[in-house]
C-alpha cells in the first residue's frame, strides 16, 4: 500500500441478534489507533477513536441497515500532547428540554502525563456533536495515566497515584480525589452490576506482590471514601490453600522480623476481609516443604480426631504433622513418623499429594501392555499419598481407631537429581526432575528403581508441574510443565507421548507456579490452569477445541490472560509442534476486555471456587484474587 493512500480500518462487532459491521476511513496514512471506547445513546452507538498523533474522532450511528449499521464522523479535535488512552462517560440521558440532546464527558489521558476533559454535546436529531467546554478536570503528571472504566465509573492510575473522578451535581463539574499508591501495576473493577450506584469494588495489584481489594463508597454523590482490605504483613508467604466448602484459607509463612532463622507459622485467613484469624507457630520444624488437604475418603475417624490438612518436612522423627481447624483456631492433631522410612541429611522431601484412584478415569487411559498388568495394590481402607524430593515413594495412611498410622507403601525410588514436583493419577505417577526432565512410573515400577518412561526436555531446567483437565467431562488429561526460560509444555495423558504444544509465556521469566483448574468445558472452551511467572505476570491457560473435538496436540488455542501489564490477552495457536516459536508468537491477538470477563466469570460461578485445591507457590495473592471474585 502506498503511503499517500488513505487507510481503511474495519471493525467487526458481534451483537445479538444482528451482526454489526462498519467502516472507518482515515485521511491520515498509516496512523496508529491508540484507543477505542463505545457507549449507547438512546440505543444508538457512539464511538470514540483516538490516535497516537493526538487526533480525536467521535462517530455516531446515523442509519440502520438490514445487515449492519452506518456510522458517521460528527466531531474531530486535535490534542497537541498526543493521546495515550481515553474514555466516554454519558453525563445526562436528557439535557435541557430536548430528549435527543446529550452531554458526554471525554476523559483524555495524554502521552506526556496530563489528564484533560472535554464536554461534548451530542444532538441525535441532527446527528451532530460539538465540544462545548474543555472541562474542569485538568491534572499534570510526569508519568502517563491509564484508565479503567465500568459503565460510568472511572479509575485513572499510574505507578504512583490513583485518580478517582466524581461528578459534583451541585456545581455540575467533575472533581477528583488523588490517592498516593506507589508501585501500582494494575486496577481491575470487580463489580458486575450496573445498578450499584453507591459502591464499587476494585482490585489493585502492586509490583511488590501486594494485592488490595478496595471499596469505593460514594457519599452524597460528591465524596469518595476508599476502605481497603489487604494482607500486607512483615511475613514471607510461600504456600496457600483453601479449606473445602468455606471462606477460609491456610497460609504457610515465615516471619521476616525473626532474624536469620525465620520462624515458620501457619495462618488462618478470612478470604473476604483478609483478616488473620489465628496463627500457629511451627516449633522445631525446620524446612516445612509442603502441605495438602486431607480428604478423609475411606477413613472412619471420630470428629474430635479428624484432621483437615497435613504439613510435610524433612524432620527425621516426625516428617508429617496433622492439623484441624476448630472454632476458627488451628490445632495440632498429631505428629507422625512414617513406618519403614529412614531419613538422613541427604534425603530432602519437597512435595506431598494424595493419589487419585478413580476407576472411571482409569478406564479412560489407553494403557500399553506393561501398564495393563498393573494390579490394584491400594488398600480400600487406606489413603495413598505420593511424596517426592530427592526420592519418590508412596505412603499409606490408615486409622486404627485411636491414632493415624503412616506406613511406607513402596520401596524408595531415588530421583536422578531432585524432583521439584509430581502429579499422580492412578495408576500413573509423573515427577518433574529439575535437570533430568519428566519421569513417569506406576506403583509397581517403583520397585524396579527406574522410571517407566523418561523424557528429556531439551535440558531446560523444570520449575513446576501440574496435572489438569480431570473433571472436564472428556478423556483429555494434560501434564503441564514450566521451566526457567519461561516456556510452557503440554503433554497429553502421560509423559511418554511427545509434547503436544510448547510456547513461551514471557521470555527469560521463569515459571514459578502452575495451578490446575478442573478443565470443565464451557461450550468449546475449557480452562486448564493458572500460570504465574517470576516477573509477576499471571496467566489463564484455556483449551479451545473445534466442533470435531480434536485433542490439544492436533488443534487448539491457548489463551493467556495476564494481570498487571498492558498486554491484556494473548492468544497463541499451537496447531503443530513443528512450528517455530516465532511462527507461533506471530499469531498474537490483543483483547484487554478478557481480563474483566475472566474476573466476572469466577464471581458469578462460585462453584469454581472449590477447584483451587493446589498449593500456590510464591504467589499467594493469586488465591486471594480469585476468592475475592468468587465471593
C-alpha positions in Angstrom: 0.0 0.0 0.0 1.4 3.4 -1.0 2.0 5.9 1.8 -0.3 8.6 0.3 -3.3 6.2 0.1 -5.9 6.6 2.8 -6.1 3.7 5.3 -9.4 1.9 5.9 -10.0 0.5 9.3 -12.6 -2.2 9.6 -14.1 -3.2 12.9 -16.3 -6.2 13.4 -18.7 -6.1 16.4 -20.8 -9.2 17.2 -24.2 -8.3 18.5 -27.3 -10.3 19.2 -29.3 -10.9 17.1 -27.6 -8.9 14.3 -24.0 -8.8 13.0 -22.7 -5.2 13.1 -20.1 -4.1 10.7 -18.9 -0.6 9.9 -16.0 1.0 8.1 -14.0 3.9 9.4 -11.9 5.8 6.9 -8.9 7.8 7.9 -7.4 10.6 5.9 -4.1 10.0 7.6 -2.0 7.3 6.1 -0.8 4.5 8.4 -1.8 6.4 11.5 -1.9 4.3 14.7 -5.2 4.0 16.6 -4.3 4.3 20.4 -7.7 3.7 22.0 -11.4 3.0 21.2 -14.4 3.4 23.5 -18.1 2.9 22.9 -21.3 4.0 24.6 -25.0 4.0 23.7 -27.3 7.0 23.4 -31.0 6.0 23.2 -30.0 2.7 21.5 -27.6 4.4 19.1 -23.9 3.7 19.1 -21.4 6.5 19.9 -17.8 5.5 19.2 -14.7 7.4 20.4 -11.5 6.8 18.5 -8.1 8.3 19.5 -4.9 8.3 17.5 -1.3 8.4 18.7 -0.9 11.8 17.0 -3.4 13.4 19.3 -6.4 13.4 16.9 -9.7 12.5 18.4 -12.7 11.4 16.4 -16.3 10.9 17.6 -18.5 8.7 15.4 -22.3 8.5 15.7 -24.7 5.9 14.3 -26.9 7.7 11.7 -28.6 4.9 9.8 -29.7 1.3 10.4 -29.5 -1.2 7.6 -30.6 -4.7 7.3 -27.2 -6.3 7.8 -25.5 -3.6 9.8 -25.3 0.0 11.0 -23.7 3.0 9.4 -21.7 5.5 11.5 -20.6 9.0 10.5 -17.9 11.3 11.9 -19.6 14.0 13.9 -16.7 15.5 15.9 -13.0 16.0 15.4 -10.3 17.6 17.6 -6.6 17.6 18.0 -4.8 17.2 21.3 -1.2 18.6 20.9 0.3 16.3 23.6 -0.8 13.1 22.0 -3.4 10.6 23.4 -2.4 7.6 25.5 -5.9 6.4 26.3 -9.4 7.8 26.7 -12.9 7.1 27.9 -16.5 8.1 27.2 -18.9 8.8 30.1 -22.6 9.8 29.5 -23.3 12.6 31.9 -27.1 13.0 31.3 -29.6 11.0 29.4 -31.7 14.1 28.8 -30.1 17.6 28.6 -32.4 20.6 28.8 -35.8 20.2 27.2 -34.6 18.1 24.3 -34.9 14.4 24.8 -32.5 13.9 21.9 -29.7 16.1 23.3 -26.9 14.6 25.4 -23.8 15.7 27.3 -20.8 13.3 27.1 -17.6 13.7 29.1 -14.5 12.6 27.3 -11.6 11.9 29.6 -8.3 12.1 27.7 -5.0 10.7 29.1 -2.2 12.3 27.3 1.1 10.7 26.3 3.2 13.1 28.4 1.2 12.5 31.6 -1.6 15.1 31.8 -5.3 14.4 32.1 -7.8 16.5 30.2 -11.5 16.6 30.0 -13.8 17.6 27.1 -17.6 18.1 27.4 -19.3 17.2 24.1 -23.0 18.0 23.3 -24.5 15.3 21.0 -27.7 16.0 19.1 -29.4 12.8 17.9 -32.0 14.7 15.9 -29.5 16.4 13.6 -26.7 13.8 14.2 -24.2 16.4 15.2 -21.7 16.8 18.1 -20.0 20.0 19.4 -17.3 20.5 22.0 -19.0 23.0 24.4 -16.4 23.0 27.2 -12.8 21.9 27.9 -13.9 20.7 31.4 -12.5 21.4 34.8 -10.6 18.2 35.4 -7.0 19.2 34.5 -4.2 17.3 36.1 -0.5 17.2 35.4 1.9 14.2 35.9 5.3 13.1 34.9 4.0 9.7 34.0 1.1 8.8 31.7 -2.1 7.7 33.4 -4.1 4.6 32.4 -7.8 4.3 32.7 -10.2 1.6 33.8 -13.9 2.0 33.2 -17.0 0.1 34.3 -20.3 1.6 33.0 -20.0 5.2 34.1 -17.4 4.6 36.8 -13.8 5.6 36.2 -10.4 4.9 37.9 -7.3 6.6 36.5 -3.9 5.4 37.7 -0.2 5.2 37.1 2.6 3.7 39.1 2.3 6.3 41.8 -1.3 7.6 42.1 -4.9 6.7 41.8 -7.3 9.4 40.5 -11.0 8.9 41.4 -13.2 11.3 39.4 -16.6 12.1 40.7 -19.4 14.4 39.4 -20.5 17.3 41.6 -24.1 17.7 40.8 -24.4 21.0 42.6 -21.6 22.6 40.6 -22.2 20.4 37.6 -18.5 19.7 37.2 -16.1 16.8 37.7 -13.8 16.9 40.7 -11.4 14.2 41.8 -9.7 12.5 44.7 -5.9 11.9 44.4 -4.7 8.9 46.4 -1.0 8.0 46.6 -0.4 4.4 45.7 3.3 3.7 45.0 4.3 0.7 42.8 0.7 0.3 41.4 0.7 -2.1 38.4 -3.0 -2.6 37.6 -6.5 -1.8 38.7 -9.5 -4.1 37.9 -13.2 -3.5 38.6 -14.7 -6.4 40.5 -18.3 -5.2 40.1 -20.7 -6.7 37.6 -23.9 -4.9 38.4 -24.5 -1.6 36.7 -27.2 -0.7 39.3 -24.6 -0.5 42.1 -24.5 3.3 42.3 -23.3 3.8 45.9 -20.4 1.5 46.0 -17.7 0.0 43.7 -15.1 -2.7 44.4 -11.8 -2.6 42.7 -8.7 -4.8 42.9 -5.3 -3.1 43.0 -2.0 -5.0 42.2 1.4 -3.8 43.1 4.9 -4.5 41.9 5.9 -5.6 45.4 3.5 -8.6 45.2 0.8 -6.9 47.3 -2.9 -7.2 46.3 -5.6 -4.9 47.7 -9.3 -5.1 47.4 -10.7 -1.5 47.8 -14.3 -0.5 48.3 -15.0 2.9 46.7 -18.0 4.4 48.6 -20.0 7.3 47.1 -21.4 9.7 49.8 -23.8 12.4 48.8 -22.6 11.9 45.2 -19.8 14.3 45.8 -17.4 12.5 48.1 -15.4 9.3 47.8 -14.1 7.2 50.6 -11.8 4.2 50.0 -11.9 1.4 52.5 -9.1 -1.1 51.9 -8.9 -4.8 52.7 -5.3 -6.1 52.2 -2.9 -8.6 53.6 0.4 -6.9 53.9 2.3 -8.2 56.9 6.0 -8.5 57.5 5.9 -12.1 56.5 7.0 -14.2 53.6 4.1 -16.2 52.2 5.2 -19.4 50.4 2.1 -21.6 50.2 -1.6 -21.1 50.5 -4.7 -23.3 50.1 -8.4 -23.0 50.7 -10.3 -25.2 53.1 -13.2 -27.1 51.4 -16.6 -25.5 51.5 -15.5 -22.5 53.5 -14.4 -18.9 53.1 -11.1 -19.5 54.9 -7.6 -20.4 53.7 -4.5 -21.7 55.3 -1.2 -20.0 54.6 2.4 -21.1 55.4 4.5 -18.1 56.1 7.9 -17.0 57.6 8.3 -14.0 59.8 10.8 -11.6 58.2 11.5 -10.0 61.6 12.8 -13.1 63.3 16.4 -12.7 62.0 18.3 -15.2 60.0 16.4 -18.2 61.4 13.0 -17.2 60.1 10.1 -18.6 62.2 7.6 -20.7 60.2 4.0 -20.4 61.1 0.5 -21.3 59.8 -2.1 -18.6 59.4 -5.8 -18.9 59.2 -7.1 -16.1 57.0 -10.6 -14.9 56.2 -10.5 -14.6 52.4 -13.3 -12.0 52.3 -11.7 -9.5 54.6 -8.0 -10.6 54.5 -8.1 -10.7 58.3 -5.7 -13.1 60.1 -7.9 -15.0 62.5 -5.3 -17.3 64.1 -1.7 -18.3 63.9 0.2 -21.5 64.8 4.0 -21.3 65.3 5.8 -24.4 64.0 8.3 -25.0 66.7 11.4 -27.2 66.0 10.0 -27.9 62.5 12.7 -26.7 60.1 12.1 -26.7 56.4 8.4 -27.1 56.1 8.2 -28.1 52.5 4.6 -28.6 51.5 1.1 -29.0 52.8 -2.0 -30.6 51.4 -5.7 -31.2 52.3 -6.7 -34.4 53.9 -9.8 -35.7 52.3 -10.9 -38.4 54.6 -12.2 -40.7 51.9 -12.5 -44.3 53.2 -11.2 -43.4 56.7 -13.7 -43.6 59.5 -12.4 -41.1 62.1 -14.3 -39.6 65.0 -15.0 -35.9 64.7 -12.7 -35.0 67.6 -9.8 -36.7 65.9 -10.4 -35.6 62.3 -7.6 -33.7 60.6 -8.2 -31.2 57.9 -4.7 -30.7 56.4 -1.1 -32.1 56.5 2.3 -30.5 56.5 5.5 -32.2 55.3 9.0 -31.6 56.4 12.4 -33.4 56.4 12.3 -33.8 60.1 13.6 -37.4 60.8 11.5 -38.2 63.8 8.1 -36.9 62.5 8.0 -35.6 59.0 4.2 -35.5 59.0 2.1 -33.1 61.1 -1.7 -33.3 61.0 -3.8 -30.2 61.8 -7.5 -29.3 62.1 -9.4 -26.1 62.2 -12.0 -25.9 65.1 -13.8 -22.7 66.2 -11.6 -20.6 63.9 -8.4 -22.0 65.6 -5.6 -24.0 64.1 -5.0 -27.1 66.3 -2.3 -29.8 66.1 -3.9 -33.2 65.9 -0.8 -35.4 65.8 2.8 -35.6 64.8 3.5 -38.7 62.9 6.5 -40.8 61.8 6.4 -42.9 58.6 6.9 -46.5 59.4 9.7 -48.1 57.4 11.1 -44.8 56.2 14.7 -43.8 57.2 15.7 -40.2 56.6 19.2 -38.8 56.6 20.8 -35.5 55.8 20.9 -36.4 52.1 17.2 -37.1 51.8 15.0 -34.0 51.2 11.3 -34.1 50.9 9.6 -31.5 48.8 6.0 -32.4 47.8 3.1 -34.4 49.0 -0.3 -35.2 47.4 -3.0 -37.8 47.6 -3.0 -40.4 44.8 -6.3 -40.1 43.0 -7.9 -43.5 42.4 -10.8 -43.1 40.1 -11.8 -46.3 38.2 -13.7 -44.3 35.6 -10.7 -42.2 34.8 -8.5 -45.3 34.9 -10.5 -46.8 32.1 -10.1 -43.6 30.0 -6.4 -44.2 29.6 -5.2 -46.1 26.6 -2.6 -48.1 28.6 0.2 -50.1 27.0 0.7 -53.8 27.8 3.1 -53.1 30.7 0.6 -50.8 32.4 -2.4 -53.0 31.8 -0.8 -55.7 34.0 -0.7 -53.3 37.0 -2.8 -54.7 39.9 -4.6 -52.5 42.3 -2.3 -52.6 45.3 -4.2 -50.0 47.2 -5.9 -50.9 50.5 -9.6 -49.8 50.3 -9.4 -48.7 53.9 -6.3 -46.5 53.3 -5.4 -43.3 51.6 -2.3 -43.4 49.4 -0.1 -40.3 49.3 2.9 -39.7 47.0 5.9 -37.9 48.4 8.8 -36.6 46.2 12.1 -34.7 46.6 15.4 -36.4 46.3 13.4 -39.6 46.4 9.9 -40.6 45.3 7.7 -43.1 47.3 4.2 -43.7 48.3 2.8 -43.9 51.9 -0.4 -45.4 53.2 -2.5 -43.6 55.7 -4.8 -45.6 57.9 -6.7 -45.0 61.2 -6.8 -47.8 63.8 -9.5 -46.4 66.0 -7.2 -44.2 68.2 -4.5 -42.8 66.0 -3.3 -42.2 62.5 -0.8 -44.7 61.1 1.6 -43.8 58.2 3.5 -46.6 56.5 5.9 -46.8 53.6 3.9 -48.2 50.7 6.7 -48.9 48.2 10.5 -49.1 48.1 12.2 -45.7 47.7 12.9 -44.6 44.2 15.9 -42.3 44.1 15.5 -39.4 41.6 18.4 -38.6 39.2 18.7 -35.2 40.8 15.7 -33.6 42.5 12.0 -33.8 41.9 10.7 -30.2 42.1 7.1 -31.6 41.9 4.9 -34.5 40.9 1.4 -35.3 39.8 -0.5 -38.5 40.3 -3.4 -40.1 38.5 -4.0 -43.8 39.1 -2.0 -45.8 38.1 0.5 -43.2 36.9 2.9 -41.0 38.9 4.7 -38.4 36.9 7.6 -36.5 38.6 9.3 -33.4 37.2 13.1 -33.5 37.8 14.8 -30.2 37.7 17.6 -31.5 35.4 16.6 -34.9 34.0 13.1 -33.8 32.8 10.0 -35.9 33.2 9.9 -39.4 34.8 6.8 -41.5 35.0 6.1 -44.8 36.7 3.4 -46.9 38.2 3.1 -48.1 41.8 4.7 -51.4 40.9 7.6 -49.9 38.8 8.8 -48.1 41.9 10.3 -51.4 43.0 12.4 -51.6 39.8 14.4 -48.5 40.6 14.0 -47.0 37.2 11.2 -44.9 35.6 8.7 -46.5 33.3 9.2 -43.6 30.8 11.6 -40.8 30.7 11.5 -37.6 28.7 14.5 -35.1 28.5 13.1 -31.7 27.8 16.0 -30.1 26.0 17.9 -29.6 29.2 15.9 -26.5 30.2 15.5 -26.8 34.0 12.0 -27.6 35.0 10.5 -25.4 37.8 6.8 -26.6 38.1 4.4 -29.3 37.1 0.6 -29.7 37.2 -2.0 -32.3 36.0 -5.2 -30.7 34.7 -8.4 -31.5 32.9 -9.6 -34.0 35.5 -13.3 -33.1 35.6 -13.8 -31.7 32.2 -16.2 -34.4 31.0 -13.8 -35.7 28.4 -10.8 -38.0 28.2 -8.2 -35.3 27.7 -5.8 -35.0 30.6 -2.7 -32.8 30.3 0.6 -32.7 32.1 1.7 -29.1 32.1 5.3 -28.1 32.9 7.2 -24.8 33.2 10.9 -24.1 33.1 13.5 -21.5 33.9 13.3 -19.9 30.4 9.6 -19.1 30.6 8.4 -22.0 28.4 5.2 -24.0 29.0 4.9 -27.5 27.6 1.7 -29.6 27.4 1.8 -33.4 27.2 -1.3 -35.4 26.6 -2.1 -38.1 29.3 1.3 -39.4 30.1 4.9 -38.2 29.7 5.8 -41.0 27.2 4.0 -39.1 24.5 5.5 -36.3 22.5 4.9 -32.9 23.9 1.7 -31.6 22.2 2.4 -27.9 22.5 5.2 -25.6 23.5 5.2 -21.9 23.8 6.9 -19.1 25.7 4.8 -17.2 28.2 7.3 -14.5 28.9 10.9 -14.6 27.6 13.6 -15.2 30.3 10.9 -15.1 33.0 10.9 -18.4 34.9 7.6 -20.1 35.5 7.1 -20.2 39.3 3.8 -22.0 39.7 1.1 -23.8 37.8 -2.3 -24.1 39.5 -4.5 -26.7 37.8 -8.2 -26.0 37.1 -10.8 -28.6 36.6 -10.9 -28.4 32.8 -14.7 -28.1 32.9 -16.0 -27.3 29.5 -17.8 -24.0 28.8 -19.0 -24.6 25.2 -15.8 -25.1 23.2 -13.7 -23.6 26.0 -12.2 -25.4 29.0 -9.9 -23.7 31.5 -6.8 -25.8 32.2 -4.5 -23.8 34.5 -3.4 -20.5 36.0 0.3 -19.8 35.4 2.5 -17.4 37.5 5.9 -16.1 36.4 8.7 -14.7 38.4 8.1 -11.2 36.9 4.7 -11.1 38.5 2.5 -11.9 35.4 -0.5 -14.2 36.0 -1.9 -16.1 33.0 -5.0 -18.2 32.3 -4.4 -21.2 30.1 -7.5 -22.4 28.2 -8.1 -25.1 25.7 -10.4 -24.1 22.8 -11.3 -27.1 20.5 -13.2 -27.0 17.3 -16.6 -28.7 16.7 -14.9 -32.0 15.9 -13.4 -32.0 19.5 -9.9 -32.7 18.3 -7.3 -33.1 21.1 -4.9 -30.4 22.2 -2.0 -31.9 20.3 -3.8 -31.7 17.0 -5.7 -28.4 17.1 -6.2 -26.0 20.0 -5.9 -22.4 21.1 -4.0 -21.5 24.3 -5.5 -18.3 25.7 -3.2 -16.5 28.2 -4.6 -13.7 30.4 -2.0 -11.5 32.0 -2.7 -9.3 35.0 -0.5 -6.3 35.9 0.6 -5.3 32.4 -0.8 -3.5 29.4 -0.6 -6.6 27.2 -4.1 -7.8 28.2 -4.7 -11.1 26.4 -2.5 -13.1 24.1 -4.0 -16.0 22.1 -1.3 -18.3 20.8 -2.1 -21.1 18.4 -0.3 -24.3 18.9 -1.6 -26.3 15.9 1.7 -28.0 15.1 4.6 -28.8 17.3 7.0 -28.4 14.4 6.2 -24.7 14.2 9.0 -22.4 15.4 8.4 -20.3 18.4 8.5 -17.2 16.2 5.7 -18.5 14.0 3.5 -19.3 17.0 4.0 -16.0 18.6 3.3 -14.1 15.4 -0.4 -15.2 15.7 -0.9 -12.9 18.7 -4.3 -11.3 19.3 -4.7 -8.4 21.8 -8.0 -8.0 23.7 -8.0 -6.2 27.0 -11.6 -6.8 27.9 -10.9 -10.5 28.5 -9.4 -9.6 31.9 -12.7 -8.3 33.1 -14.6 -11.2 31.6 -12.3 -13.6 33.4 -13.0 -11.9 36.8 -16.7 -11.7 36.1 -16.9 -15.4 35.3 -15.4 -16.5 38.6 -17.6 -14.0 40.5 -20.8 -15.3 39.0 -19.9 -19.0 39.2 -18.9 -19.6 42.9 -18.8 -23.4 42.3 -15.5 -22.9 40.5 -14.0 -21.7 43.8 -13.7 -25.3 45.1 -11.4 -26.2 42.2 -8.4 -24.2 43.7 -7.1 -27.1 45.8 -3.4 -27.0 44.9 -0.8 -25.1 46.9 0.2 -21.8 45.4 3.9 -21.2 45.5 5.4 -17.7 45.7 2.2 -16.0 44.5 -0.4 -16.3 47.4 -2.0 -13.1 46.1 -3.4 -15.1 43.2 -5.5 -17.2 45.6 -6.8 -14.0 47.3 -7.6 -12.5 43.9 -9.8 -15.5 42.8 -11.5 -15.7 46.2 -12.3 -12.0 46.1 -14.1 -12.5 42.8 -15.9 -15.7 43.8 -17.5 -14.3 47.0 
